Amino acid sequence: MDLKDVRRDYTQSHLRRDALADNPIEQFKHWFNLAQQHASLSDPTAFSLATVDANQRPHQRIVLLKEVRADGFVFYTSYDSSKGRDIAANPQVGMHFAWLALEQQIRIEGTAQRLTAEENAAYFYSRPRASQLGALASQQSAPIQNRNELEARYHQLTEQYQDQTVPMPSHWGGFLIRPDYFEFWQGGRYRLHDRFSYQATDNGWQITRLQP
């Protein structure tokens, strides 16, 4: 099939101004709860994280949302990873959730900051032991010869720390993304999608309907 012929109409729902929460975090929670309940969405916490490095080159990757707070969104990674280095150089980031089974997308922009050591440790030790060991074994984003080398390191650490607490890597931790812009997109018939932005201002959030 010619890709130019691949298309479908979006008919599930509409998004109206009077149905929106005044606070975009609350609007996000509402949609997120629906996404978690939808049988066709296997990873509703997955989002694309966009960063820009010191040379102004953009990068994107999928990460998992681990907490929604009143002041933003939390994910965890290695601070030495490419995303960690990008954020150190430029803390402005973008998030994108695509819940296509619901014909919904959410764009979020804001500033990322590191969590405290106490917050990192609390989450690290709530993870399954295998995930703790995996974080210790992997020097995320660094080159490696082959998978066998990585798995050998994992098994060596598993044996080394048998019956012991797995030490949390000093380079591992979380980021809080403090948002200043949201865009909620609901697919619409005739390609007339519903789009609303929330822009942070000194007087609160300004809500604007955008043309598709």
WOJO-V11284 format. One line per field, one symbol per residue. ss: DSSP state (~ for helix, > for strand, _ for the rest). psi: psi as a letter, one per 30 degrees, with the letter a starting at -180 (. if undefined). Layout:
ss: ???
psi: ???
This chain:
ss: __~~~___________~~~____~~~~~~~~~~~~~~________>>>>>>>_____>>>>>>>__>>>__>>>>>>>___~~~~~~~~__>>>>>>>>~~~_>>>>>>>>>>>__~~~~~~~~____~~~~~~~~~_________~~~~~~~~~~~~~~___________>>>>>>>>>>>>>>>__~~~__>>>>>>>>__>>>>>>>__
psi: kkffgjllljgellkleffklfkfeeeeeeeeeeeffkffjfiffklkkklkafggkkkklklkkfkjlfgakkllakffleeeeeeeejfklkkjkjiffghklkkkkakkkklleeeeeeeegflkeeeeeeeeekikfklleleeeeeeeeeeeeeegkglkkkkkfgkalkkjjkfklkkkkklkggilkkkljkklfgakkkkkkk.
